[in-house]
Amino acid sequence: MKLLRGDGPLIRVGHRGAALLAPENTLESFEAALAQGVDAIEFDVVAPADGALLIGHSLSELPKRPVALEEALSFLAERDVALHVDLKLTTRLDEVANALERHGLVERSVVSSFHLPSLRAVAAHSAPVTIGFTYPEDRYGVSNRRGMKPAIRLGTLALRRALAARVPAMITRTGARALMLQHAVVSPAAIARAHAAGVAVWAWTVDDADELARLDAAGVDAVISNDPRLFAQAAGSAWPASAAREDR
């Protein structure tokens, strides 16, 4: 699976499919993302008390008609797109690994979580699986709440200044081939340190053209967006000059 952009354009990832265009974590949302030409689709996996594994950010945020993991993988296996599987479960991890193998999707999937034991469990069940480490933890989806954005920005700017120095140890500790970083903590220095170790940086969740421009100029490998139309809009116009500044 392509994790690093190299000399090419950034990798375009639809968040929960295309969460601003269709109900998130549904096949309709996946279709909407594919229609915008994404390179990868991110979705969440949860474990109910019984029954099949489901696609959803949490058990309280399931779509009106929940989609089983098997159904989602069967759908995506027939499309030319990479998968970003974000774990919102800490049990039944062998089922996730086995499902990816059964659908022939291991080679084009990256599995991410902030919970290291979960990542290690998936890797133990499927050695070829690509692991991504998510940072920082956003257990309750606070980063998507508009009213919280001023406070979040102050906190993430402080994290941005400190993160670059921590990247090498983070990579060593997690064994990840990709760091899934909240967009505001990403800096050129952090990206450079990750790239020096051969590790990719994917930024979540970006729905603003100026922030997309900043990250692209910084050299981020992939951007995850609720609205994949943003990528086409950005490609069709020059980046704002202010967005190209390097914030180290």
N, C-alpha and C positions, 0 to 999 in steps of 0.2 A: 504493500500500500504506500502511496506517495504521502509523506508527511512533511517533507521539506520542499519549499518552492524553488530552490536553486536560483537560476537566473530568470525564471519565468514569472508569470503573474501570481498573485496570492491565490490560495485555495479557497473557494467559495463554499460555505457550509450553511445549510438551512437549519435553523434552530427549531427543534420539535417539528420538523418539516418546514413549514412557513407559517409560524404562529400568528402573524398579523394578517395573513391572507385566508386562513381556514382554521377550523378548530384544531388546536395543537395536539400532537401525538395521535393523529388519525391518518388513514390512507389518503383522505382528501387533502390533508396538509402536505403529505409527501408528494402527491401529484402536483400541487401548487408550486412546491419547491423545484421539482423537476422541470416544470414548465418555464421556470426562470433560469434554467441552465446551471444549477448548482453542481459542484463536483462531489459533494458529500452531504448526507443528511444525518443530523444529530437527533437522537430520540432517547427517552428515559425508560428504564425498566424497573417495575415494582413487583413485589411478591405478595399476593393476597394470602389470607390465612389458609385458604385451600383453593384448589383449582389451578388453572393455567397462569403462568407468568403473564403480566400485562404491560402495555405501553402507557406510561403516565408519569408525571413528575412526582406524584405522591398518590396514595390511595384515596385522598380527599380531592384530588384534582384529575380524576379520570374523565375522559370524554363521555358524552351521553351514551354512546355505544362503545364500550371499551374494546380495544384491539388487543388480541392475544399476541405475544411475542412470535409465536409460530406463524401467524397470519402476516405479521409485518415482515418477517424474514422471507417468507415465500414471495411476497409482493416485491421486495427489494432485490431478491436473487435474480429476477427477470429483467431488472433495469441496470443500465450502465452507470452506476453511482457507487461511491464509497460510503461506508457506514461509520458513524461515531456513536457508539453504544455507551450511554452514561448510566452507570449503576446507581439506582436509588434503593438498593436492597443489599443486605449483608448475609443473606441465607440463599440456598438453592443456586449457588453460583456455578456448580457443576452443570446445572440445566442450561444456563446461559452459554457456557463454553460448548456443551454438546450440541445445542441448537445451531450455533454458528458453524460448527463442523458439519452437521447434518445437511445444512443448506449450501455448503461449499463457499461460505462467506468469510472464513478466517483470514484469508489473504488480502481481503479488501475492507477489513474492519479494524478500528482502534477502539479499545474498551477503556473507559476512564472512570475515575472516582477520586474523592478526597480520602477515602478509607483504605489505607494500605493493606490491611488483612484481606479485604475483598479482592483487591487487585492480585495479590499473591495467590489467593485461592483459584482465581480464574486461570492464571498462568500455570499453576500446578496441574490443572485439568487439561490445558491445551498449550503446550510449549510454544507453538508458532504464533500465538496471539500477540498482537501489539498492544502495549500498555501505555496509557496516558494518565498523568497525575494532575488532578484538578486543584487549583489554589486561587484564592482562599475558599474555604467552605462557605457555601451560601445555602444552608439547609432549608431556610424558609422562603427563599426567593425574594429576599429583601431588595436585591439589586434591581429588580424589575418594578419596584414601587416608586412611582413618580415623586410622591411627597417626601421620600427618604433620600432623594438624590443629592441635595446639598451636603448632608451629613456624611453620606457614603463617599462623596468625592473627597472630602477632607481626609477621611480615614484611608482611602485608597491611595491618595497622593503620598501620604506618609509611608505606606507600604511600598510604593513604587521606589522611593529613595533607598529603602533598605533591602529590597528584594534582590537586586543584581548580585550583591555579595553572597547571598544565600543560595543562588542557583546551582553552583557545583555540588554543594552538599545535598541539596534537594534531589538532584539527579542520582547521585551515588546511593542515597537512602532508599529511593523508590525504584530504581532500575527502569525508569520510564524512558520511552523513546520520544515522547512528546509531553510538553507541559501545557496544560489547558489553563490559561491564566485569565482572570477577570480583566477586561480591557484596560481599566484605569491603572492597573499596577504594572503594565507592560512599558518598558523603556528600551531604547537602542542598546544600552549596556547589558540589560538582562538577556535580550535576544542574542547579542554577541557571545555572551558566556555560554548560553545553551548551544549555539551553533558550534562553538569551539569543541564541545563534547559530542557533536553529531546529533544533537537533540533538537526537535522542532518546537516552535512556540505557536500555539493556537489561541486566539483571543475571543472571549465571550463577554457579553452578548452585545453586539454593536448595531444600532439602528440609526446612527447619525453620520452624515456624510463627512463632516469635519473630523470626527474621530476615526472613521475609516481611512481617511487620508493620512492622518498622523501615524496610524499603525502601519499602513502600506509604506510610507516613507521611512519608517523605522526598520523595515525589513521583516515584519512578522510573516509567518508562513501561511497561516490560515485565519480567516475571520468568520465567526459564527454570528448569523443575523436572523432575527425574527422576520425580516422583510427582505428576501433575496433580490427584490427589484432594485435595492440600493446598489448592488454590484453593477448592474447594467447602467444605471443612472450615472455612477461614478466613472465608468469606462467611457461614457459619451460626453464627458465634460472635463475640463482641466481641474485638477485639485486646487482648492483654495490655497493661496500662498501661505496664509497663516498656519495651515494644517501641516505644512511640510517641515516645520521647525523640529529639530531634534531636541527632545526633552530628556536629558540624561539624569 
